[in-house]
């Protein structure tokens, strides 16, 4: 099952609708998306999931610029960049352990160069939410 199909299934089981919108993955695209979402915002509010923190920052700025309060538009992203840490932005971000992954990749390259073993193994890295918003 694809990511979108899985998200749609989870939303359906929770009794909510999901709408997918495409846009570029940068701040300016997020700013435009935030403004567009604000223009169609209902009083019930909506949760927003975006693919990266630059896009999230643009979406939040677009929403705030149109007067949409944080409480009306919970926002989740997937980079864990420091720029989204400010609680006044209301962005919950999934942190990916990049430093751990890089360190492991270097160790794997060293292992392969010493022992000429076949490459390939499965490694699972734990992700975690970097925000008090989800607590």
C-alpha positions as CSV (number, residue, x, y, z in Angstrom):
1,X,0.0,0.0,0.0
2,X,1.4,3.4,-0.9
3,X,1.9,6.3,1.5
4,X,-1.1,8.3,0.3
5,X,-3.3,5.2,0.3
6,X,-2.2,4.4,3.9
7,X,-2.9,7.9,5.0
8,X,-6.3,7.9,3.4
9,X,-7.1,4.6,5.1
10,X,-6.0,5.8,8.5
11,X,-8.0,9.0,8.1
12,X,-11.1,7.1,7.0
13,X,-10.8,4.8,10.1
14,X,-10.5,8.0,12.3
15,X,-13.6,9.4,10.6
16,X,-11.9,12.3,8.9
17,X,-11.4,13.3,5.3
18,X,-8.0,13.7,3.7
19,X,-7.2,16.0,0.8
20,X,-3.9,15.7,-1.1
21,X,-2.5,18.9,-2.7
22,X,0.6,19.0,-4.8
23,X,3.1,21.9,-4.7
24,X,6.8,22.5,-4.8
25,X,8.8,21.6,-1.7
26,X,10.0,25.1,-0.7
27,X,9.2,28.1,1.4
28,X,7.6,30.1,-1.3
29,X,5.3,27.2,-2.4
30,X,4.3,26.8,1.2
31,X,3.6,30.5,1.6
32,X,1.2,30.3,-1.4
33,X,-0.3,27.1,-0.1
34,X,-0.9,28.6,3.3
35,X,-2.7,31.6,1.8
36,X,-4.8,29.3,-0.4
37,X,-5.7,27.1,2.6
38,X,-6.5,30.2,4.7
39,X,-8.9,31.4,2.0
40,X,-10.8,28.1,2.2
41,X,-10.5,27.6,6.0
42,X,-13.7,26.6,7.8
43,X,-14.4,27.3,11.4
44,X,-13.9,23.6,12.1
45,X,-10.2,23.9,11.3
46,X,-8.0,21.3,9.8
47,X,-4.8,19.4,10.4
48,X,-2.0,19.8,7.9
49,X,0.8,17.4,7.0
50,X,3.6,18.6,4.8
51,X,6.7,16.8,3.5
52,X,9.5,19.1,4.8
53,X,10.2,21.9,7.3
54,X,10.8,24.6,4.7
55,X,7.4,24.0,3.2
56,X,5.9,23.9,6.7
57,X,7.4,27.2,7.6
58,X,5.9,28.7,4.4
59,X,2.5,27.2,5.1
60,X,2.5,28.5,8.7
61,X,3.5,32.0,7.5
62,X,0.8,32.0,4.9
63,X,-1.9,30.9,7.4
64,X,-0.8,33.4,10.1
65,X,-0.6,36.2,7.5
66,X,-4.3,35.6,6.8
67,X,-5.3,35.4,10.5
68,X,-5.6,31.7,10.9
69,X,-4.7,30.8,14.5
70,X,-2.3,27.9,15.4
71,X,-5.2,26.1,17.1
72,X,-7.2,26.1,13.9
73,X,-4.5,24.5,11.8
74,X,-2.2,21.9,13.6
75,X,0.8,21.4,11.4
76,X,3.1,18.4,11.2
77,X,6.3,18.1,9.1
78,X,9.2,15.6,8.6
79,X,12.7,17.2,8.9
80,X,13.3,18.1,12.5
81,X,15.2,21.3,11.4
82,X,16.0,23.8,14.1
83,X,14.1,26.5,12.4
84,X,10.8,24.9,13.3
85,X,11.6,24.5,17.0
86,X,10.1,27.8,18.1
87,X,6.8,26.9,19.9
88,X,5.1,30.1,18.6
89,X,5.2,28.4,15.1
90,X,3.2,25.4,16.2
91,X,5.0,23.0,13.9
92,X,5.5,19.4,15.1
93,X,8.4,17.9,13.2
94,X,9.6,14.3,12.9
95,X,13.3,14.1,13.6
96,X,15.4,11.8,11.5
97,X,18.7,10.8,13.1
98,X,20.9,12.0,10.3
99,X,24.1,12.1,12.4
100,X,23.6,8.5,13.4
101,X,22.9,7.5,9.9
102,X,26.0,9.2,8.6
103,X,28.2,7.6,11.3
104,X,26.8,4.2,10.5
105,X,27.4,4.7,6.8
106,X,31.1,5.5,7.4
107,X,31.5,2.5,9.6
108,X,29.9,0.3,7.0
109,X,32.2,1.6,4.3
110,X,35.2,1.0,6.5
111,X,34.0,-2.6,7.2
112,X,33.5,-3.3,3.5
113,X,36.9,-1.9,2.6
114,X,38.6,-4.1,5.2
115,X,36.9,-7.4,4.7
116,X,35.6,-7.3,1.1
117,X,32.2,-8.6,2.3
118,X,29.1,-8.4,0.2
119,X,27.3,-5.1,0.7
120,X,23.8,-4.9,1.9
121,X,22.0,-5.1,5.2
122,X,18.9,-3.8,6.7
123,X,19.2,-1.1,9.3
124,X,16.2,0.6,11.0
125,X,16.7,4.0,12.5
126,X,14.3,5.2,15.2
127,X,12.5,8.4,14.3
128,X,11.0,10.7,17.0
129,X,8.9,13.7,17.3
130,X,10.7,16.9,18.1
131,X,8.0,18.9,19.7
132,X,6.0,19.4,22.9
133,X,3.0,19.9,20.6
134,X,2.3,16.2,20.4
135,X,2.8,15.5,24.1
